[in-house]
Amino acid sequence: MPKSLLIIILFISNIGFAQTFNNYNFNTQNSDQLVNILEYETGYLLTGYISDSAYTAADDFFGSPVLLKLSKSGNPLDTIYPTTFGYTELAQTTIYKDGYFYIFGTTNPQNDSIQLVVTKYDTSFNYIHRKVYSKLKGFYYLGIHKTSFCTDSTMYFFGYHYDYQLNITHSYILKYNFNTMEIDKFGYIPKDIVIYDLLVNNEEDKYTLTCNSISFQSQVLTYDSSFVLLTNDTLFMPGITNATLQSVININEYRDSLYLCLGAGDLVYPINNPTHFIDAIVLQTLDSNFQIKDLNFWFHDSLTGISLSNENAMIKNDNIDYFLGATVYLNIFEPDKGLLIVKIDSNLNIIWKKHIECTAATMRLMNMLPTYDGGVLVLYWEQASLTGAQLMNSKLIKIGPNGEVTTIYEFKSP
């Protein structure tokens, strides 16, 4: 099984942002890779990590977490680097609940045993509590992602870890209780399945997930509350024999018992030229049995490939519009062709499509978040050089409601 890189996220919303963000002009000896941002009453919390190089951080080694508070206007308020907790620690996703921040991440102590850890802070960055979870420890790689399903005190998460000794990947689903900081429910999906998105129904008795199997087939699976498989559907690409939708990232409930499923794929284009294939963002409309009802696609040009972010490659803006985003490349390992961002309406008709050109050695889409004015904030990594330490920086742009780029934000660690 291939080992997935840790996808890093930074996204900021709210109409109160200043038109020009502060630039951080510190000495940049590290890779600055912010992974998450959330809004709370008085500002925003950004979380992620810094590392001595992009590659070591992606492999969960030699990284240190960073927590950064911004005001509603985008000005920095406070930053901490809680490096004393372990040999290496990375923040992967963050939740704000009832006046507290919960930082979900991984720690890699001296014995090189990756562990899930949750750290609780108040909004003044006072440390409250910290817990390591034995259900998820002792693995070579560990990823965790939040879902949209939550109650007053709980939230569902999913993820996967790679067992280096056994050379297999395990995916899991867990229900986390914020009041007790305990895992109320935990279950494994069969080995060698990598989950990319998860829907939980209101009764919490059915889980719908998108995944890739060991054979690289993209699938939609449903399980009951005891993790017994109910349905298994492969997502095929119409027009190409035996081809499946690639890089399935997001699945959303749409309307009239339909689903929207976002991935990437090779398309025959033009339709009358069966020898010409292009890489494209592909949005499939599925019925309640996960059969294709319709298909929409967008691409940059016929020479570039498409790679979707593992977080929020498709986001919804107040149930009115959707934003889709991807990295475009000629070489997936050194993507230097920029970003492709698409805005569509609720009927899946295109409003605008924008290509953000790469201005560095590489450029990778990390996350997106819609703003209240109909625009979207787009996080990406820039890599200045392909030699040496190959350090990354996190940058953010705002694209306005009509496709105009209005603001840029850059974080650099001291």
Secondary structure, DSSP 8 states (H G I E B T S, - for coil): --------------TT--SS--B--S---SEEEEEEEEEETTEEEEEEEEES-HHHHHTT-SEEEEEEEEETTS-EEEEE--GGG-SSEEEEEEEEETTEEEEEEEE--TT--EEEEEEEEETT--EEEEEEEEEEEEESEEEEEEEEEE-SSEEEEEEEEEETTTTEEEEEEEEEETTTTEEEEEEEE-SSEEEEEEEE-TTS-EEEEEEEETT--EEEEEEETT--EEEEEE-B-TTSTT-B-EEEEEEEE-STT-EEEEEEEEEESSTT-TT-EEEEEEEEEE-TTS-EEEEEEE-S-TT-EEE--SS-SEEEETTTEEEEEEEEESSTTS--S-EEEEEEETT--EEEEEEE---SSEEEEEEEEE-TTS-EEEEEEEES-SSTT--EEEEEEEE-TTS-EEEEEEE---
